Amino acid sequence: MNLFLPAMAVYAQIQDWGPATGTGGCMVDGVPTLKCLEIVFGNILFMSTAFIVLTLFVMFIVGSFNYLTSFGNPEKVKKAQGTLRLAVVGFMVFIGAFLILKIIDILFLGNTGAIFKFEIGGP
């Protein structure tokens, strides 16, 4: 029996499902409804954002380390510069996508932040 197993539990759910009964949640009498899709999509988006940021950070670290340890070797310097260049381009694409969504939110939704909440409007 492993005593550390309960401490190693992984929770993939970022946003709570809400109350299992009544209004306000995505579950009706313990059964998930289509309203749960917005929570699942929001969780996937949050986790993918964290993965992208982590990947870009690792690319910066690896590119910098390779550049510092190239000792003037033109092939290694070129490879390290390519890694750093791709990390910068990825960062610019990531920030650009966020800014485009923010501009759409400001211009068309009145800066309510609704574009980042992924809520399905109800009757």
Backbone as XML, in Angstrom:
<?xml version="1.0"?>
<chain id="A" units="angstrom">
  <residue number="1" name="MET">
    <atom name="N" x="0.846" y="-1.183" z="0.000"/>
    <atom name="CA" x="0.000" y="0.000" z="0.000"/>
    <atom name="C" x="0.889" y="1.243" z="0.000"/>
  </residue>
  <residue number="2" name="ASN">
    <atom name="N" x="0.599" y="2.156" z="-0.890"/>
    <atom name="CA" x="1.387" y="3.371" z="-1.006"/>
    <atom name="C" x="0.741" y="4.479" z="-0.171"/>
  </residue>
  <residue number="3" name="LEU">
    <atom name="N" x="1.485" y="5.001" z="0.784"/>
    <atom name="CA" x="0.935" y="6.046" z="1.642"/>
    <atom name="C" x="0.895" y="7.402" z="0.967"/>
  </residue>
  <residue number="4" name="PHE">
    <atom name="N" x="1.667" y="7.586" z="-0.128"/>
    <atom name="CA" x="1.732" y="8.873" z="-0.797"/>
    <atom name="C" x="0.693" y="9.015" z="-1.897"/>
  </residue>
  <residue number="5" name="LEU">
    <atom name="N" x="-0.044" y="7.967" z="-2.193"/>
    <atom name="CA" x="-1.000" y="7.994" z="-3.299"/>
    <atom name="C" x="-2.091" y="9.065" z="-3.146"/>
  </residue>
  <residue number="6" name="PRO">
    <atom name="N" x="-2.716" y="9.244" z="-1.973"/>
    <atom name="CA" x="-3.738" y="10.295" z="-1.879"/>
    <atom name="C" x="-3.177" y="11.695" z="-2.093"/>
  </residue>
  <residue number="7" name="ALA">
    <atom name="N" x="-1.920" y="11.921" z="-1.732"/>
    <atom name="CA" x="-1.329" y="13.241" z="-1.895"/>
    <atom name="C" x="-0.970" y="13.506" z="-3.350"/>
  </residue>
  <residue number="8" name="MET">
    <atom name="N" x="-0.906" y="12.475" z="-4.174"/>
    <atom name="CA" x="-0.500" y="12.630" z="-5.561"/>
    <atom name="C" x="-1.693" y="12.726" z="-6.512"/>
  </residue>
  <residue number="9" name="ALA">
    <atom name="N" x="-2.881" y="12.947" z="-5.985"/>
    <atom name="CA" x="-4.063" y="13.036" z="-6.836"/>
    <atom name="C" x="-3.947" y="14.242" z="-7.754"/>
  </residue>
  <residue number="10" name="VAL">
    <atom name="N" x="-4.332" y="14.071" z="-8.996"/>
    <atom name="CA" x="-4.259" y="15.140" z="-9.982"/>
    <atom name="C" x="-5.677" y="15.557" z="-10.339"/>
  </residue>
  <residue number="11" name="TYR">
    <atom name="N" x="-5.933" y="16.837" z="-10.260"/>
    <atom name="CA" x="-7.244" y="17.364" z="-10.601"/>
    <atom name="C" x="-7.147" y="18.118" z="-11.914"/>
  </residue>
  <residue number="12" name="ALA">
    <atom name="N" x="-7.819" y="17.620" z="-12.950"/>
    <atom name="CA" x="-7.765" y="18.246" z="-14.262"/>
    <atom name="C" x="-8.804" y="19.339" z="-14.397"/>
  </residue>
  <residue number="13" name="GLN">
    <atom name="N" x="-9.664" y="19.465" z="-13.436"/>
    <atom name="CA" x="-10.747" y="20.434" z="-13.515"/>
    <atom name="C" x="-10.302" y="21.738" z="-12.877"/>
  </residue>
  <residue number="14" name="ILE">
    <atom name="N" x="-10.317" y="22.810" z="-13.660"/>
    <atom name="CA" x="-9.910" y="24.119" z="-13.157"/>
    <atom name="C" x="-11.120" y="24.874" z="-12.615"/>
  </residue>
  <residue number="15" name="GLN">
    <atom name="N" x="-12.191" y="24.869" z="-13.380"/>
    <atom name="CA" x="-13.403" y="25.583" z="-13.001"/>
    <atom name="C" x="-14.393" y="24.584" z="-12.416"/>
  </residue>
  <residue number="16" name="ASP">
    <atom name="N" x="-15.052" y="24.952" z="-11.343"/>
    <atom name="CA" x="-15.982" y="24.054" z="-10.666"/>
    <atom name="C" x="-17.239" y="23.852" z="-11.502"/>
  </residue>
  <residue number="17" name="TRP">
    <atom name="N" x="-17.810" y="22.669" z="-11.404"/>
    <atom name="CA" x="-19.033" y="22.353" z="-12.146"/>
    <atom name="C" x="-20.237" y="23.090" z="-11.582"/>
  </residue>
  <residue number="18" name="GLY">
    <atom name="N" x="-20.153" y="23.572" z="-10.392"/>
    <atom name="CA" x="-21.276" y="24.257" z="-9.788"/>
    <atom name="C" x="-22.106" y="23.287" z="-8.969"/>
  </residue>
  <residue number="19" name="PRO">
    <atom name="N" x="-23.220" y="23.757" z="-8.422"/>
    <atom name="CA" x="-24.044" y="22.872" z="-7.600"/>
    <atom name="C" x="-24.648" y="21.744" z="-8.437"/>
  </residue>
  <residue number="20" name="ALA">
    <atom name="N" x="-24.739" y="20.569" z="-7.838"/>
    <atom name="CA" x="-25.265" y="19.407" z="-8.557"/>
    <atom name="C" x="-26.770" y="19.483" z="-8.734"/>
  </residue>
  <residue number="21" name="THR">
    <atom name="N" x="-27.439" y="20.247" z="-7.902"/>
    <atom name="CA" x="-28.897" y="20.378" z="-8.025"/>
    <atom name="C" x="-29.250" y="21.842" z="-8.059"/>
  </residue>
  <residue number="22" name="GLY">
    <atom name="N" x="-30.387" y="22.117" z="-8.619"/>
    <atom name="CA" x="-30.853" y="23.499" z="-8.675"/>
    <atom name="C" x="-30.278" y="24.243" z="-9.870"/>
  </residue>
  <residue number="23" name="THR">
    <atom name="N" x="-30.362" y="25.563" z="-9.811"/>
    <atom name="CA" x="-29.881" y="26.385" z="-10.917"/>
    <atom name="C" x="-28.487" y="26.895" z="-10.628"/>
  </residue>
  <residue number="24" name="GLY">
    <atom name="N" x="-27.814" y="27.346" z="-11.665"/>
    <atom name="CA" x="-26.497" y="27.928" z="-11.504"/>
    <atom name="C" x="-25.375" y="26.994" z="-11.876"/>
  </residue>
  <residue number="25" name="GLY">
    <atom name="N" x="-25.628" y="25.702" z="-11.917"/>
    <atom name="CA" x="-24.599" y="24.736" z="-12.277"/>
    <atom name="C" x="-24.917" y="24.117" z="-13.623"/>
  </residue>
  <residue number="26" name="CYS">
    <atom name="N" x="-24.031" y="23.272" z="-14.070"/>
    <atom name="CA" x="-24.271" y="22.622" z="-15.353"/>
    <atom name="C" x="-24.854" y="21.236" z="-15.171"/>
  </residue>
  <residue number="27" name="MET">
    <atom name="N" x="-25.023" y="20.808" z="-13.934"/>
    <atom name="CA" x="-25.554" y="19.477" z="-13.673"/>
    <atom name="C" x="-26.994" y="19.597" z="-13.182"/>
  </residue>
  <residue number="28" name="VAL">
    <atom name="N" x="-27.852" y="18.773" z="-13.739"/>
    <atom name="CA" x="-29.249" y="18.732" z="-13.317"/>
    <atom name="C" x="-29.507" y="17.346" z="-12.759"/>
  </residue>
  <residue number="29" name="ASP">
    <atom name="N" x="-29.788" y="17.264" z="-11.481"/>
    <atom name="CA" x="-30.020" y="15.999" z="-10.785"/>
    <atom name="C" x="-28.850" y="15.038" z="-10.961"/>
  </residue>
  <residue number="30" name="GLY">
    <atom name="N" x="-27.629" y="15.560" z="-10.934"/>
    <atom name="CA" x="-26.432" y="14.742" z="-11.043"/>
    <atom name="C" x="-26.050" y="14.343" z="-12.451"/>
  </residue>
  <residue number="31" name="VAL">
    <atom name="N" x="-26.776" y="14.851" z="-13.463"/>
    <atom name="CA" x="-26.502" y="14.506" z="-14.855"/>
    <atom name="C" x="-25.941" y="15.740" z="-15.560"/>
  </residue>
  <residue number="32" name="PRO">
    <atom name="N" x="-24.770" y="15.631" z="-16.202"/>
    <atom name="CA" x="-24.208" y="16.784" z="-16.907"/>
    <atom name="C" x="-25.070" y="17.180" z="-18.109"/>
  </residue>
  <residue number="33" name="THR">
    <atom name="N" x="-25.164" y="18.465" z="-18.361"/>
    <atom name="CA" x="-25.923" y="18.978" z="-19.500"/>
    <atom name="C" x="-24.958" y="19.638" z="-20.481"/>
  </residue>
  <residue number="34" name="LEU">
    <atom name="N" x="-25.511" y="20.195" z="-21.568"/>
    <atom name="CA" x="-24.672" y="20.878" z="-22.551"/>
    <atom name="C" x="-23.978" y="22.106" z="-21.963"/>
  </residue>
  <residue number="35" name="LYS">
    <atom name="N" x="-24.512" y="22.645" z="-20.892"/>
    <atom name="CA" x="-23.887" y="23.794" z="-20.235"/>
    <atom name="C" x="-22.488" y="23.433" z="-19.723"/>
  </residue>
  <residue number="36" name="CYS">
    <atom name="N" x="-22.222" y="22.137" z="-19.497"/>
    <atom name="CA" x="-20.899" y="21.703" z="-19.029"/>
    <atom name="C" x="-19.839" y="21.874" z="-20.113"/>
  </residue>
  <residue number="37" name="LEU">
    <atom name="N" x="-20.236" y="21.963" z="-21.384"/>
    <atom name="CA" x="-19.266" y="22.118" z="-22.463"/>
    <atom name="C" x="-18.465" y="23.407" z="-22.331"/>
  </residue>
  <residue number="38" name="GLU">
    <atom name="N" x="-19.111" y="24.470" z="-21.879"/>
    <atom name="CA" x="-18.372" y="25.727" z="-21.724"/>
    <atom name="C" x="-17.327" y="25.613" z="-20.625"/>
  </residue>
  <residue number="39" name="ILE">
    <atom name="N" x="-17.613" y="24.848" z="-19.591"/>
    <atom name="CA" x="-16.637" y="24.652" z="-18.522"/>
    <atom name="C" x="-15.483" y="23.795" z="-19.025"/>
  </residue>
  <residue number="40" name="VAL">
    <atom name="N" x="-15.805" y="22.730" z="-19.770"/>
    <atom name="CA" x="-14.765" y="21.865" z="-20.319"/>
    <atom name="C" x="-13.888" y="22.655" z="-21.290"/>
  </residue>
  <residue number="41" name="PHE">
    <atom name="N" x="-14.489" y="23.453" z="-22.167"/>
    <atom name="CA" x="-13.716" y="24.247" z="-23.125"/>
    <atom name="C" x="-12.848" y="25.276" z="-22.409"/>
  </residue>
  <residue number="42" name="GLY">
    <atom name="N" x="-13.391" y="25.913" z="-21.391"/>
    <atom name="CA" x="-12.609" y="26.872" z="-20.611"/>
    <atom name="C" x="-11.426" y="26.214" z="-19.921"/>
  </residue>
  <residue number="43" name="ASN">
    <atom name="N" x="-11.643" y="25.011" z="-19.385"/>
    <atom name="CA" x="-10.553" y="24.276" z="-18.738"/>
    <atom name="C" x="-9.474" y="23.891" z="-19.743"/>
  </residue>
  <residue number="44" name="ILE">
    <atom name="N" x="-9.886" y="23.429" z="-20.931"/>
    <atom name="CA" x="-8.921" y="23.063" z="-21.968"/>
    <atom name="C" x="-8.121" y="24.281" z="-22.404"/>
  </residue>
  <residue number="45" name="LEU">
    <atom name="N" x="-8.787" y="25.408" z="-22.570"/>
    <atom name="CA" x="-8.099" y="26.630" z="-22.972"/>
    <atom name="C" x="-7.109" y="27.082" z="-21.904"/>
  </residue>
  <residue number="46" name="PHE">
    <atom name="N" x="-7.508" y="27.001" z="-20.647"/>
    <atom name="CA" x="-6.610" y="27.396" z="-19.556"/>
    <atom name="C" x="-5.380" y="26.500" z="-19.522"/>
  </residue>
  <residue number="47" name="MET">
    <atom name="N" x="-5.587" y="25.197" z="-19.642"/>
    <atom name="CA" x="-4.461" y="24.262" z="-19.597"/>
    <atom name="C" x="-3.557" y="24.419" z="-20.817"/>
  </residue>
  <residue number="48" name="SER">
    <atom name="N" x="-4.136" y="24.678" z="-21.992"/>
    <atom name="CA" x="-3.306" y="24.861" z="-23.183"/>
    <atom name="C" x="-2.496" y="26.156" z="-23.088"/>
  </residue>
  <residue number="49" name="THR">
    <atom name="N" x="-3.069" y="27.180" z="-22.487"/>
    <atom name="CA" x="-2.333" y="28.424" z="-22.278"/>
    <atom name="C" x="-1.137" y="28.184" z="-21.353"/>
  </residue>
  <residue number="50" name="ALA">
    <atom name="N" x="-1.359" y="27.441" z="-20.288"/>
    <atom name="CA" x="-0.256" y="27.129" z="-19.381"/>
    <atom name="C" x="0.807" y="26.296" z="-20.089"/>
  </residue>
  <residue number="51" name="PHE">
    <atom name="N" x="0.395" y="25.355" z="-20.927"/>
    <atom name="CA" x="1.345" y="24.526" z="-21.663"/>
    <atom name="C" x="2.160" y="25.362" z="-22.652"/>
  </residue>
  <residue number="52" name="ILE">
    <atom name="N" x="1.512" y="26.306" z="-23.331"/>
    <atom name="CA" x="2.212" y="27.170" z="-24.289"/>
    <atom name="C" x="3.246" y="28.031" z="-23.572"/>
  </residue>
  <residue number="53" name="VAL">
    <atom name="N" x="2.862" y="28.615" z="-22.461"/>
    <atom name="CA" x="3.797" y="29.459" z="-21.708"/>
    <atom name="C" x="4.981" y="28.629" z="-21.209"/>
  </residue>
  <residue number="54" name="LEU">
    <atom name="N" x="4.717" y="27.437" z="-20.710"/>
    <atom name="CA" x="5.795" y="26.568" z="-20.241"/>
    <atom name="C" x="6.726" y="26.169" z="-21.389"/>
  </residue>
  <residue number="55" name="THR">
    <atom name="N" x="6.153" y="25.829" z="-22.536"/>
    <atom name="CA" x="6.952" y="25.449" z="-23.702"/>
    <atom name="C" x="7.830" y="26.607" z="-24.170"/>
  </residue>
  <residue number="56" name="LEU">
    <atom name="N" x="7.278" y="27.806" z="-24.243"/>
    <atom name="CA" x="8.075" y="28.964" z="-24.657"/>
    <atom name="C" x="9.197" y="29.253" z="-23.670"/>
  </residue>
  <residue number="57" name="PHE">
    <atom name="N" x="8.922" y="29.099" z="-22.388"/>
    <atom name="CA" x="9.952" y="29.314" z="-21.369"/>
    <atom name="C" x="11.091" y="28.308" z="-21.546"/>
  </residue>
  <residue number="58" name="VAL">
    <atom name="N" x="10.736" y="27.052" z="-21.769"/>
    <atom name="CA" x="11.759" y="26.022" z="-21.967"/>
    <atom name="C" x="12.557" y="26.311" z="-23.236"/>
  </residue>
  <residue number="59" name="MET">
    <atom name="N" x="11.886" y="26.773" z="-24.290"/>
    <atom name="CA" x="12.605" y="27.111" z="-25.531"/>
    <atom name="C" x="13.598" y="28.245" z="-25.298"/>
  </residue>
  <residue number="60" name="PHE">
    <atom name="N" x="13.201" y="29.262" z="-24.533"/>
    <atom name="CA" x="14.125" y="30.350" z="-24.211"/>
    <atom name="C" x="15.323" y="29.838" z="-23.420"/>
  </residue>
  <residue number="61" name="ILE">
    <atom name="N" x="15.072" y="28.980" z="-22.452"/>
    <atom name="CA" x="16.153" y="28.446" z="-21.625"/>
    <atom name="C" x="17.108" y="27.591" z="-22.469"/>
  </residue>
  <residue number="62" name="VAL">
    <atom name="N" x="16.566" y="26.687" z="-23.284"/>
    <atom name="CA" x="17.400" y="25.807" z="-24.106"/>
    <atom name="C" x="18.191" y="26.613" z="-25.137"/>
  </residue>
  <residue number="63" name="GLY">
    <atom name="N" x="17.522" y="27.551" z="-25.803"/>
    <atom name="CA" x="18.212" y="28.381" z="-26.783"/>
    <atom name="C" x="19.321" y="29.205" z="-26.158"/>
  </residue>
  <residue number="64" name="SER">
    <atom name="N" x="19.053" y="29.760" z="-24.995"/>
    <atom name="CA" x="20.072" y="30.560" z="-24.305"/>
    <atom name="C" x="21.242" y="29.696" z="-23.855"/>
  </residue>
  <residue number="65" name="PHE">
    <atom name="N" x="20.942" y="28.528" z="-23.314"/>
    <atom name="CA" x="22.005" y="27.630" z="-22.874"/>
    <atom name="C" x="22.868" y="27.182" z="-24.057"/>
  </residue>
  <residue number="66" name="ASN">
    <atom name="N" x="22.219" y="26.835" z="-25.169"/>
    <atom name="CA" x="22.968" y="26.417" z="-26.363"/>
    <atom name="C" x="23.827" y="27.560" z="-26.905"/>
  </residue>
  <residue number="67" name="TYR">
    <atom name="N" x="23.307" y="28.769" z="-26.843"/>
    <atom name="CA" x="24.063" y="29.921" z="-27.329"/>
    <atom name="C" x="25.292" y="30.174" z="-26.448"/>
  </residue>
  <residue number="68" name="LEU">
    <atom name="N" x="25.097" y="30.066" z="-25.140"/>
    <atom name="CA" x="26.211" y="30.305" z="-24.220"/>
    <atom name="C" x="27.276" y="29.217" z="-24.293"/>
  </residue>
  <residue number="69" name="THR">
    <atom name="N" x="26.866" y="28.000" z="-24.603"/>
    <atom name="CA" x="27.828" y="26.893" z="-24.638"/>
    <atom name="C" x="28.300" y="26.559" z="-26.054"/>
  </residue>
  <residue number="70" name="SER">
    <atom name="N" x="28.035" y="27.420" z="-27.010"/>
    <atom name="CA" x="28.460" y="27.146" z="-28.389"/>
    <atom name="C" x="29.943" y="27.418" z="-28.601"/>
  </residue>
  <residue number="71" name="PHE">
    <atom name="N" x="30.543" y="28.232" z="-27.774"/>
    <atom name="CA" x="31.966" y="28.565" z="-27.839"/>
    <atom name="C" x="32.382" y="29.058" z="-29.225"/>
  </residue>
  <residue number="72" name="GLY">
    <atom name="N" x="31.513" y="29.814" z="-29.868"/>
    <atom name="CA" x="31.856" y="30.410" z="-31.158"/>
    <atom name="C" x="31.717" y="29.486" z="-32.347"/>
  </residue>
  <residue number="73" name="ASN">
    <atom name="N" x="31.252" y="28.269" z="-32.147"/>
    <atom name="CA" x="31.033" y="27.337" z="-33.250"/>
    <atom name="C" x="29.867" y="27.861" z="-34.088"/>
  </residue>
  <residue number="74" name="PRO">
    <atom name="N" x="30.109" y="28.204" z="-35.373"/>
    <atom name="CA" x="29.046" y="28.821" z="-36.182"/>
    <atom name="C" x="27.791" y="27.963" z="-36.330"/>
  </residue>
  <residue number="75" name="GLU">
    <atom name="N" x="27.945" y="26.651" z="-36.403"/>
    <atom name="CA" x="26.767" y="25.789" z="-36.543"/>
    <atom name="C" x="25.915" y="25.822" z="-35.283"/>
  </residue>
  <residue number="76" name="LYS">
    <atom name="N" x="26.558" y="25.731" z="-34.122"/>
    <atom name="CA" x="25.821" y="25.743" z="-32.856"/>
    <atom name="C" x="25.192" y="27.110" z="-32.593"/>
  </residue>
  <residue number="77" name="VAL">
    <atom name="N" x="25.903" y="28.174" z="-32.960"/>
    <atom name="CA" x="25.356" y="29.523" z="-32.780"/>
    <atom name="C" x="24.114" y="29.697" z="-33.652"/>
  </residue>
  <residue number="78" name="LYS">
    <atom name="N" x="24.185" y="29.229" z="-34.892"/>
    <atom name="CA" x="23.049" y="29.364" z="-35.807"/>
    <atom name="C" x="21.846" y="28.562" z="-35.305"/>
  </residue>
  <residue number="79" name="LYS">
    <atom name="N" x="22.102" y="27.362" z="-34.784"/>
    <atom name="CA" x="21.020" y="26.528" z="-34.251"/>
    <atom name="C" x="20.391" y="27.182" z="-33.020"/>
  </residue>
  <residue number="80" name="ALA">
    <atom name="N" x="21.221" y="27.729" z="-32.135"/>
    <atom name="CA" x="20.709" y="28.394" z="-30.937"/>
    <atom name="C" x="19.915" y="29.642" z="-31.305"/>
  </residue>
  <residue number="81" name="GLN">
    <atom name="N" x="20.390" y="30.397" z="-32.282"/>
    <atom name="CA" x="19.653" y="31.589" z="-32.720"/>
    <atom name="C" x="18.317" y="31.198" z="-33.337"/>
  </residue>
  <residue number="82" name="GLY">
    <atom name="N" x="18.287" y="30.075" z="-34.050"/>
    <atom name="CA" x="17.028" y="29.595" z="-34.611"/>
    <atom name="C" x="16.030" y="29.228" z="-33.529"/>
  </residue>
  <residue number="83" name="THR">
    <atom name="N" x="16.503" y="28.577" z="-32.467"/>
    <atom name="CA" x="15.618" y="28.233" z="-31.346"/>
    <atom name="C" x="15.081" y="29.484" z="-30.672"/>
  </residue>
  <residue number="84" name="LEU">
    <atom name="N" x="15.961" y="30.443" z="-30.432"/>
    <atom name="CA" x="15.514" y="31.699" z="-29.811"/>
    <atom name="C" x="14.552" y="32.459" z="-30.707"/>
  </residue>
  <residue number="85" name="ARG">
    <atom name="N" x="14.820" y="32.453" z="-32.018"/>
    <atom name="CA" x="13.949" y="33.146" z="-32.967"/>
    <atom name="C" x="12.548" y="32.521" z="-32.962"/>
  </residue>
  <residue number="86" name="LEU">
    <atom name="N" x="12.486" y="31.180" z="-32.966"/>
    <atom name="CA" x="11.187" y="30.518" z="-32.939"/>
    <atom name="C" x="10.442" y="30.766" z="-31.631"/>
  </residue>
  <residue number="87" name="ALA">
    <atom name="N" x="11.177" y="30.854" z="-30.536"/>
    <atom name="CA" x="10.548" y="31.157" z="-29.251"/>
    <atom name="C" x="9.948" y="32.564" z="-29.260"/>
  </residue>
  <residue number="88" name="VAL">
    <atom name="N" x="10.669" y="33.512" z="-29.831"/>
    <atom name="CA" x="10.158" y="34.888" z="-29.908"/>
    <atom name="C" x="8.943" y="34.960" z="-30.831"/>
  </residue>
  <residue number="89" name="VAL">
    <atom name="N" x="8.994" y="34.268" z="-31.967"/>
    <atom name="CA" x="7.850" y="34.264" z="-32.890"/>
    <atom name="C" x="6.640" y="33.622" z="-32.215"/>
  </residue>
  <residue number="90" name="GLY">
    <atom name="N" x="6.843" y="32.514" z="-31.503"/>
    <atom name="CA" x="5.742" y="31.873" z="-30.780"/>
    <atom name="C" x="5.154" y="32.785" z="-29.727"/>
  </residue>
  <residue number="91" name="PHE">
    <atom name="N" x="6.007" y="33.507" z="-29.015"/>
    <atom name="CA" x="5.526" y="34.446" z="-28.004"/>
    <atom name="C" x="4.714" y="35.561" z="-28.644"/>
  </residue>
  <residue number="92" name="MET">
    <atom name="N" x="5.183" y="36.079" z="-29.782"/>
    <atom name="CA" x="4.451" y="37.159" z="-30.464"/>
    <atom name="C" x="3.099" y="36.661" z="-30.979"/>
  </residue>
  <residue number="93" name="VAL">
    <atom name="N" x="3.036" y="35.447" z="-31.500"/>
    <atom name="CA" x="1.762" y="34.887" z="-31.964"/>
    <atom name="C" x="0.809" y="34.706" z="-30.788"/>
  </residue>
  <residue number="94" name="PHE">
    <atom name="N" x="1.317" y="34.216" z="-29.670"/>
    <atom name="CA" x="0.502" y="34.016" z="-28.479"/>
    <atom name="C" x="-0.070" y="35.340" z="-27.967"/>
  </residue>
  <residue number="95" name="ILE">
    <atom name="N" x="0.776" y="36.348" z="-27.836"/>
    <atom name="CA" x="0.323" y="37.664" z="-27.371"/>
    <atom name="C" x="-0.604" y="38.307" z="-28.401"/>
  </residue>
  <residue number="96" name="GLY">
    <atom name="N" x="-0.285" y="38.133" z="-29.698"/>
    <atom name="CA" x="-1.139" y="38.691" z="-30.747"/>
    <atom name="C" x="-2.541" y="38.109" z="-30.717"/>
  </residue>
  <residue number="97" name="ALA">
    <atom name="N" x="-2.663" y="36.799" z="-30.505"/>
    <atom name="CA" x="-3.985" y="36.167" z="-30.429"/>
    <atom name="C" x="-4.768" y="36.702" z="-29.240"/>
  </residue>
  <residue number="98" name="PHE">
    <atom name="N" x="-4.085" y="36.866" z="-28.105"/>
    <atom name="CA" x="-4.758" y="37.425" z="-26.941"/>
    <atom name="C" x="-5.223" y="38.848" z="-27.202"/>
  </residue>
  <residue number="99" name="LEU">
    <atom name="N" x="-4.372" y="39.664" z="-27.817"/>
    <atom name="CA" x="-4.738" y="41.055" z="-28.083"/>
    <atom name="C" x="-5.889" y="41.155" z="-29.078"/>
  </residue>
  <residue number="100" name="ILE">
    <atom name="N" x="-5.913" y="40.284" z="-30.075"/>
    <atom name="CA" x="-7.028" y="40.286" z="-31.032"/>
    <atom name="C" x="-8.334" y="39.964" z="-30.315"/>
  </residue>
  <residue number="101" name="LEU">
    <atom name="N" x="-8.321" y="38.956" z="-29.441"/>
    <atom name="CA" x="-9.528" y="38.629" z="-28.682"/>
    <atom name="C" x="-9.927" y="39.775" z="-27.757"/>
  </residue>
  <residue number="102" name="LYS">
    <atom name="N" x="-8.952" y="40.433" z="-27.156"/>
    <atom name="CA" x="-9.253" y="41.556" z="-26.263"/>
    <atom name="C" x="-9.852" y="42.730" z="-27.043"/>
  </residue>
  <residue number="103" name="ILE">
    <atom name="N" x="-9.326" y="42.998" z="-28.246"/>
    <atom name="CA" x="-9.869" y="44.076" z="-29.073"/>
    <atom name="C" x="-11.299" y="43.755" z="-29.491"/>
  </residue>
  <residue number="104" name="ILE">
    <atom name="N" x="-11.568" y="42.502" z="-29.857"/>
    <atom name="CA" x="-12.939" y="42.100" z="-30.206"/>
    <atom name="C" x="-13.849" y="42.284" z="-29.002"/>
  </residue>
  <residue number="105" name="ASP">
    <atom name="N" x="-13.355" y="41.939" z="-27.814"/>
    <atom name="CA" x="-14.145" y="42.116" z="-26.597"/>
    <atom name="C" x="-14.445" y="43.592" z="-26.355"/>
  </residue>
  <residue number="106" name="ILE">
    <atom name="N" x="-13.472" y="44.456" z="-26.554"/>
    <atom name="CA" x="-13.671" y="45.886" z="-26.312"/>
    <atom name="C" x="-14.619" y="46.491" z="-27.346"/>
  </residue>
  <residue number="107" name="LEU">
    <atom name="N" x="-14.410" y="46.175" z="-28.625"/>
    <atom name="CA" x="-15.200" y="46.803" z="-29.685"/>
    <atom name="C" x="-16.628" y="46.289" z="-29.771"/>
  </residue>
  <residue number="108" name="PHE">
    <atom name="N" x="-16.812" y="44.987" z="-29.636"/>
    <atom name="CA" x="-18.128" y="44.413" z="-29.908"/>
    <atom name="C" x="-18.895" y="43.968" z="-28.671"/>
  </residue>
  <residue number="109" name="LEU">
    <atom name="N" x="-18.232" y="43.733" z="-27.560"/>
    <atom name="CA" x="-18.913" y="43.232" z="-26.364"/>
    <atom name="C" x="-18.906" y="44.230" z="-25.214"/>
  </residue>
  <residue number="110" name="GLY">
    <atom name="N" x="-18.371" y="45.419" z="-25.433"/>
    <atom name="CA" x="-18.402" y="46.458" z="-24.411"/>
    <atom name="C" x="-17.451" y="46.227" z="-23.253"/>
  </residue>
  <residue number="111" name="ASN">
    <atom name="N" x="-16.339" y="45.536" z="-23.504"/>
    <atom name="CA" x="-15.301" y="45.297" z="-22.503"/>
    <atom name="C" x="-15.858" y="44.621" z="-21.247"/>
  </residue>
  <residue number="112" name="THR">
    <atom name="N" x="-16.714" y="43.616" z="-21.462"/>
    <atom name="CA" x="-17.299" y="42.883" z="-20.339"/>
    <atom name="C" x="-16.472" y="41.676" z="-19.951"/>
  </residue>
  <residue number="113" name="GLY">
    <atom name="N" x="-15.554" y="41.268" z="-20.798"/>
    <atom name="CA" x="-14.762" y="40.071" z="-20.529"/>
    <atom name="C" x="-15.515" y="38.793" z="-20.844"/>
  </residue>
  <residue number="114" name="ALA">
    <atom name="N" x="-16.664" y="38.911" z="-21.513"/>
    <atom name="CA" x="-17.490" y="37.742" z="-21.803"/>
    <atom name="C" x="-16.821" y="36.792" z="-22.786"/>
  </residue>
  <residue number="115" name="ILE">
    <atom name="N" x="-15.924" y="37.305" z="-23.600"/>
    <atom name="CA" x="-15.275" y="36.449" z="-24.591"/>
    <atom name="C" x="-14.338" y="35.450" z="-23.914"/>
  </residue>
  <residue number="116" name="PHE">
    <atom name="N" x="-13.878" y="35.740" z="-22.712"/>
    <atom name="CA" x="-12.979" y="34.843" z="-21.995"/>
    <atom name="C" x="-13.719" y="33.965" z="-20.986"/>
  </residue>
  <residue number="117" name="LYS">
    <atom name="N" x="-15.019" y="34.157" z="-20.811"/>
    <atom name="CA" x="-15.792" y="33.365" z="-19.859"/>
    <atom name="C" x="-16.432" y="32.137" z="-20.486"/>
  </residue>
  <residue number="118" name="PHE">
    <atom name="N" x="-16.645" y="32.146" z="-21.798"/>
    <atom name="CA" x="-17.234" y="31.027" z="-22.535"/>
    <atom name="C" x="-18.572" y="30.605" z="-21.942"/>
  </residue>
  <residue number="119" name="GLU">
    <atom name="N" x="-19.470" y="31.568" z="-21.824"/>
    <atom name="CA" x="-20.780" y="31.269" z="-21.292"/>
    <atom name="C" x="-21.803" y="31.184" z="-22.408"/>
  </residue>
  <residue number="120" name="ILE">
    <atom name="N" x="-22.612" y="30.162" z="-22.367"/>
    <atom name="CA" x="-23.682" y="29.996" z="-23.338"/>
    <atom name="C" x="-24.880" y="30.755" z="-22.795"/>
  </residue>
  <residue number="121" name="GLY">
    <atom name="N" x="-25.390" y="31.705" z="-23.569"/>
    <atom name="CA" x="-26.526" y="32.498" z="-23.130"/>
    <atom name="C" x="-27.785" y="31.664" z="-23.069"/>
  </residue>
  <residue number="122" name="GLY">
    <atom name="N" x="-28.575" y="31.887" z="-22.062"/>
    <atom name="CA" x="-29.809" y="31.136" z="-21.897"/>
    <atom name="C" x="-31.021" y="32.016" z="-22.122"/>
  </residue>
  <residue number="123" name="PRO">
    <atom name="N" x="-32.187" y="31.404" z="-22.135"/>
    <atom name="CA" x="-33.424" y="32.184" z="-22.345"/>
    <atom name="C" x="-33.766" y="33.076" z="-21.198"/>
  </residue>
</chain>
